[in-house]
Amino acid sequence: MTYLYETIPAHEGDEVKRCEIQQSKNDASLTKHPETGDPIRRAILGG
């Protein structure tokens, strides 16, 4: 599955960046971007 993640801003006003990451549905949510190491969270999108 492809999940949408977003960076967690370190400071108020920092830009939030979004990225798509391929994972199994059984994998736990990531807390750090696999390439940059930036803190991330899985984005929840409304339908």
N, CA, C and O atoms as a GROMACS GRO file, in nm:
protein
  188
    1MET      N    1   0.083  -0.117   0.000
    1MET     CA    2   0.000   0.000   0.000
    1MET      C    3   0.088   0.124   0.000
    1MET      O    4   0.203   0.120   0.044
    2THR      N    5   0.034   0.232  -0.049
    2THR     CA    6   0.103   0.360  -0.046
    2THR      C    7   0.038   0.447   0.060
    2THR      O    8  -0.084   0.469   0.058
    3TYR      N    9   0.120   0.497   0.151
    3TYR     CA   10   0.070   0.584   0.258
    3TYR      C   11   0.128   0.723   0.240
    3TYR      O   12   0.240   0.740   0.194
    4LEU      N   13   0.048   0.823   0.278
    4LEU     CA   14   0.093   0.960   0.274
    4LEU      C   15   0.146   0.997   0.412
    4LEU      O   16   0.078   0.978   0.514
    5TYR      N   17   0.267   1.050   0.415
    5TYR     CA   18   0.329   1.096   0.538
    5TYR      C   19   0.357   1.244   0.525
    5TYR      O   20   0.369   1.297   0.415
    6GLU      N   21   0.367   1.311   0.641
    6GLU     CA   22   0.402   1.453   0.642
    6GLU      C   23   0.506   1.477   0.750
    6GLU      O   24   0.508   1.409   0.853
    7THR      N   25   0.593   1.575   0.725
    7THR     CA   26   0.694   1.609   0.823
    7THR      C   27   0.630   1.678   0.942
    7THR      O   28   0.525   1.742   0.930
    8ILE      N   29   0.694   1.665   1.056
    8ILE     CA   30   0.650   1.733   1.178
    8ILE      C   31   0.738   1.856   1.193
    8ILE      O   32   0.859   1.844   1.215
    9PRO      N   33   0.680   1.975   1.181
    9PRO     CA   34   0.761   2.097   1.188
    9PRO      C   35   0.830   2.112   1.323
    9PRO      O   36   0.769   2.088   1.427
   10ALA      N   37   0.957   2.153   1.320
   10ALA     CA   38   1.032   2.174   1.444
   10ALA      C   39   0.992   2.307   1.509
   10ALA      O   40   0.997   2.321   1.631
   11HIS      N   41   0.954   2.404   1.425
   11HIS     CA   42   0.919   2.536   1.474
   11HIS      C   43   0.791   2.583   1.408
   11HIS      O   44   0.761   2.545   1.295
   12GLU      N   45   0.716   2.666   1.479
   12GLU     CA   46   0.595   2.723   1.422
   12GLU      C   47   0.631   2.800   1.295
   12GLU      O   48   0.727   2.878   1.294
   13GLY      N   49   0.556   2.778   1.190
   13GLY     CA   50   0.581   2.844   1.063
   13GLY      C   51   0.667   2.763   0.967
   13GLY      O   52   0.678   2.798   0.850
   14ASP      N   53   0.730   2.653   1.015
   14ASP     CA   54   0.808   2.567   0.926
   14ASP      C   55   0.716   2.500   0.826
   14ASP      O   56   0.602   2.466   0.858
   15GLU      N   57   0.764   2.481   0.706
   15GLU     CA   58   0.686   2.418   0.599
   15GLU      C   59   0.666   2.269   0.628
   15GLU      O   60   0.760   2.199   0.667
   16VAL      N   61   0.544   2.222   0.609
   16VAL     CA   62   0.514   2.079   0.620
   16VAL      C   63   0.531   2.019   0.481
   16VAL      O   64   0.470   2.066   0.385
   17LYS      N   65   0.614   1.916   0.471
   17LYS     CA   66   0.637   1.848   0.343
   17LYS      C   67   0.565   1.714   0.346
   17LYS      O   68   0.561   1.647   0.450
   18ARG      N   69   0.510   1.675   0.233
   18ARG     CA   70   0.438   1.547   0.224
   18ARG      C   71   0.510   1.454   0.128
   18ARG      O   72   0.572   1.499   0.031
   19CYS      N   73   0.500   1.325   0.156
   19CYS     CA   74   0.561   1.226   0.067
   19CYS      C   75   0.479   1.097   0.075
   19CYS      O   76   0.411   1.071   0.174
   20GLU      N   77   0.487   1.019  -0.030
   20GLU     CA   78   0.421   0.889  -0.034
   20GLU      C   79   0.525   0.781  -0.012
   20GLU      O   80   0.632   0.784  -0.072
   21ILE      N   81   0.494   0.685   0.075
   21ILE     CA   82   0.587   0.578   0.107
   21ILE      C   83   0.513   0.445   0.096
   21ILE      O   84   0.404   0.429   0.150
   22GLN      N   85   0.574   0.351   0.025
   22GLN     CA   86   0.519   0.216   0.008
   22GLN      C   87   0.548   0.134   0.134
   22GLN      O   88   0.662   0.125   0.178
   23GLN      N   89   0.443   0.074   0.190
   23GLN     CA   90   0.455  -0.012   0.306
   23GLN      C   91   0.351  -0.122   0.300
   23GLN      O   92   0.248  -0.108   0.234
   24SER      N   93   0.379  -0.231   0.369
   24SER     CA   94   0.278  -0.334   0.388
   24SER      C   95   0.175  -0.281   0.488
   24SER      O   96   0.209  -0.202   0.576
   25LYS      N   97   0.051  -0.324   0.475
   25LYS     CA   98  -0.050  -0.278   0.570
   25LYS      C   99  -0.022  -0.330   0.711
   25LYS      O  100  -0.078  -0.278   0.807
   26ASN      N  101   0.065  -0.430   0.724
   26ASN     CA  102   0.101  -0.484   0.856
   26ASN      C  103   0.217  -0.409   0.920
   26ASN      O  104   0.246  -0.430   1.038
   27ASP      N  105   0.285  -0.321   0.844
   27ASP     CA  106   0.398  -0.246   0.897
   27ASP      C  107   0.350  -0.135   0.991
   27ASP      O  108   0.244  -0.076   0.968
   28ALA      N  109   0.427  -0.109   1.093
   28ALA     CA  110   0.395   0.001   1.184
   28ALA      C  111   0.420   0.134   1.113
   28ALA      O  112   0.500   0.141   1.020
   29SER      N  113   0.351   0.238   1.157
   29SER     CA  114   0.372   0.371   1.102
   29SER      C  115   0.516   0.415   1.126
   29SER      O  116   0.575   0.385   1.230
   30LEU      N  117   0.572   0.486   1.030
   30LEU     CA  118   0.708   0.536   1.044
   30LEU      C  119   0.709   0.661   1.131
   30LEU      O  120   0.610   0.735   1.137
   31THR      N  121   0.820   0.684   1.199
   31THR     CA  122   0.837   0.805   1.279
   31THR      C  123   0.948   0.893   1.223
   31THR      O  124   0.957   1.011   1.258
   32LYS      N  125   1.032   0.836   1.135
   32LYS     CA  126   1.140   0.911   1.069
   32LYS      C  127   1.141   0.876   0.922
   32LYS      O  128   1.118   0.761   0.884
   33HIS      N  129   1.167   0.977   0.839
   33HIS     CA  130   1.174   0.956   0.695
   33HIS      C  131   1.292   0.862   0.667
   33HIS      O  132   1.401   0.886   0.718
   34PRO      N  133   1.272   0.757   0.587
   34PRO     CA  134   1.378   0.659   0.564
   34PRO      C  135   1.501   0.714   0.493
   34PRO      O  136   1.609   0.656   0.506
   35GLU      N  137   1.489   0.823   0.420
   35GLU     CA  138   1.604   0.880   0.348
   35GLU      C  139   1.666   0.999   0.420
   35GLU      O  140   1.789   1.012   0.423
   36THR      N  141   1.583   1.086   0.477
   36THR     CA  142   1.634   1.209   0.537
   36THR      C  143   1.648   1.203   0.688
   36THR      O  144   1.726   1.279   0.746
   37GLY      N  145   1.573   1.114   0.753
   37GLY     CA  146   1.575   1.106   0.898
   37GLY      C  147   1.488   1.209   0.967
   37GLY      O  148   1.482   1.214   1.090
   38ASP      N  149   1.418   1.293   0.887
   38ASP     CA  150   1.328   1.394   0.944
   38ASP      C  151   1.212   1.326   1.016
   38ASP      O  152   1.166   1.220   0.973
   39PRO      N  153   1.165   1.385   1.127
   39PRO     CA  154   1.048   1.327   1.195
   39PRO      C  155   0.924   1.340   1.107
   39PRO      O  156   0.897   1.446   1.051
   40ILE      N  157   0.848   1.230   1.095
   40ILE     CA  158   0.727   1.228   1.012
   40ILE      C  159   0.614   1.159   1.087
   40ILE      O  160   0.635   1.091   1.187
   41ARG      N  161   0.494   1.179   1.035
   41ARG     CA  162   0.375   1.109   1.085
   41ARG      C  163   0.288   1.074   0.965
   41ARG      O  164   0.291   1.142   0.862
   42ARG      N  165   0.211   0.967   0.981
   42ARG     CA  166   0.120   0.929   0.875
   42ARG      C  167   0.005   1.028   0.870
   42ARG      O  168  -0.055   1.058   0.972
   43ALA      N  169  -0.025   1.077   0.753
   43ALA     CA  170  -0.132   1.176   0.735
   43ALA      C  171  -0.265   1.104   0.727
   43ALA      O  172  -0.277   0.999   0.664
   44ILE      N  173  -0.365   1.161   0.790
   44ILE     CA  174  -0.502   1.109   0.785
   44ILE      C  175  -0.580   1.198   0.690
   44ILE      O  176  -0.592   1.318   0.712
   45LEU      N  177  -0.634   1.139   0.586
   45LEU     CA  178  -0.708   1.215   0.485
   45LEU      C  179  -0.856   1.184   0.497
   45LEU      O  180  -0.896   1.069   0.518
   46GLY      N  181  -0.938   1.286   0.483
   46GLY     CA  182  -1.082   1.269   0.486
   46GLY      C  183  -1.133   1.224   0.351
   46GLY      O  184  -1.069   1.252   0.249
   47GLY      N  185  -1.244   1.157   0.348
   47GLY     CA  186  -1.295   1.106   0.223
   47GLY      C  187  -1.401   1.182   0.170
   47GLY      O  188  -1.454   1.149   0.064
   0.00000   0.00000   0.00000
